[in-house]
Amino acid sequence: MTNSFEKSIAVLPFVNMSADGANEFFCDGITEEIITALAQIDQLKVTSRTSSFYFKGKQIPISQIGEQLQVGNILEGSVRVAGDRLRITAQLIHVADDSQFWTESWDRKLENIFDIQDEISLLIADKLREHFGHLEIEDQLAERPTQNLNAYEHLLKGKKLFNKWNPEDVNLAIGHFEEALRSDPQMIDAHTGLADAYSFLAVAGFAPREEAWTKSISSIQQAESIDPDNAPLNYLLANQAFFTEANYEKALQYAQKAIASKPNYSEAQQFMSFLYMMRSDGKKAEEHLLYAKSIDPLNEETKFFEAYYYYRMEEYEKSNALLKELLTINPRNLPALLVKAYILILQDESEQFEQLLDSVPTEMIMPDERLGLKCLNLLKHRTREEFTTTLAELEKQSQSNTSFQAHAYLYMVYSTLERYEDAFAVLENLFDNQSSILLLAFADPLAGSIHEHPKFEGYKERIFKIPQTPIINKKANSSALDEATSKAVMQVLEAFVSQDCPYLNPSLSLRSLAEQIEIHPNQLSWLLNEKLNKNFNEYINERRIEHFKKLVVDPTNSHISLIGLAYESGFSSKTVFNTAFKRFTGMTPKAYQKSHQS
């Protein structure tokens, strides 16, 4: 049996082989759908889209990709679209020895793209299970997003543009999502795509905030009416609950629901980690962060959440190292710049802080945020007239109910000044005006000394309510059999294999063998792994080798080559035969033959 590392896979972006290169979005779409389909299998670790697409167009050895993504297997493929025809090729590569152990191609009509995606996903899952151990595989993995091919094309084009993360392309993506919905108003992925696009524009300040949030919420409501359990929908609802309602309990409940529906959803895992950071629950925050890192290690967002985790846990050197990496990649990464500024304030690096703040373009930081940062930095020098003037200006700005940045920074300034009653008075804006900015500031290290105040725990309980009934992903193990049934089925299996010799068919698969003895493939896989401690390939190849051993010592077969006898025993590859024989017998086929001739 192999270790759990083998039950992991990264699906690299399929290569566009179309003549005009105009169908790139189809290649990306097929790759994403296969990733999503395989991620439905609980026991299989599947690298998320962002980390897989990091390697798009790059010529990097498989071993290096496997090491960076920490996976045992890689799926590569290509797509060619010509008129209404679609040709797809795919191959599975085992990272440890860079060997290709499965390849297939499909020539179909374009209208059958959804069936092909499901067929590919099931075949990949089957091959991984046959080689590396039991997986619980549903009869269908890839969901059909729509019946309308035109709607699907616009959805894929919209997703491709949205993933560029800039306002121009996001606005173009909105046009494609809207076009998709004109063809299919029930297409939930287009509704969540619109909601995500408008929330991006709102949060990043690339559109009027209220108008963009209203449009985002409208799309969320449309999606909720179609499928309230949809994982991307519940992730968006979690963000909405936190950032527009400052409702921690609601945000946590929606995030739990997203993960229950789709455990391999890295964005939801990141957000769960973030939510636990807010209430200073380092253990749970780390659990979700490590899960997100395991499936999406190259995502800059994952790296930022890790840096932010170390900041909240007051491990500033570790946080700084990650922030440096992020700012090297993108010097305009505003969240990373802000956390860097917080650490400089806490470490009393006043000069470096001022240099950093001066380097950030005016349009990137809201005036109240810049004012608040400046005030916090001057706290160590509070005797200076500049501090008094800055604090007075911050207090003046906070008089408005909507000055959320001013409220948050004033709360942290008052906390540091040990003006605790004033700090708690400012904190009431969190409840009165649903300020998520104050929610972020509440347990921030910059608010330090207030954390020891007797009232702090009371506020913490009031703010960070935990849902009474947490949602947990519990899929029934449909394949496990009781002892009596297991024994009976094993007797049927052994009798069939001994009498009918199905292993002599080189095309034998776990599914076809299960069909012949009339049980579900999941049950056969479970039986082989749990009762015999063997995966399908080990079980079948062992019988093929036993058959070969009988043939090779029979004098009537002396005119047949060793590989010829291997083929007659059910093997279809010389490499697979030699490797399997050496593994089971400890010697080469030639050495075995000689030992019996003598």
Buried (B, 14 or more C-beta within 10 A) or exposed (E): EEEEBBBBBBBBBBBBBBEEEEBBBBBBBBBBBBBBBBBBBEEBBBBBBBBBBBBBEEEEEBBEBBEBBBBBBBBBBBBBBEEEEBBBBBBBBBBEEEEEBBEBEBEBEBEEBBBBBBBBBBBBBBBBBBBBBBBBBBEEBBBEBBEBBEBBBBBBBBBBBBBEEEBEBBBBBBBBBBBBBEBBEBBBBBBBBBBBBBBBBBBBBBBEEEEBBEBBBBBBEBBBEBBEEBBBBBBBBBBBBBBBEBBBBBBBBBBBBBBBBBBBBBBBBBBBBBBBBBBBBBEBBBBBBEBBBBBBBBBBBBBBBBBBBBBBBEEBEBBBEBBEBBBEEEEEBBBBBBBBBBBBBBEEBBEBBBEBBEEBEEEEBBEBBBBBBBBBBBBEEBEEEEBEEBBEBBBEBBEEEEBBBBBBBBBBBBBBBEBBEBBBEBBEBBEEBBBBBBBBBBBBBBBEEBBEBEEBEEBBEEBBBEBEEEBEEEEEEEBBBEEEEBEEBBEEBEEBBEEEBBBBBEEBBBBEBBEBBEBBBBBBBBBBBEBBEBBBBBBBBBBBBEBBBEBBBEEEBEEBEBBEBBBBBBBEBEEBBBBBBBEBBEEEBEEBBEEEEE
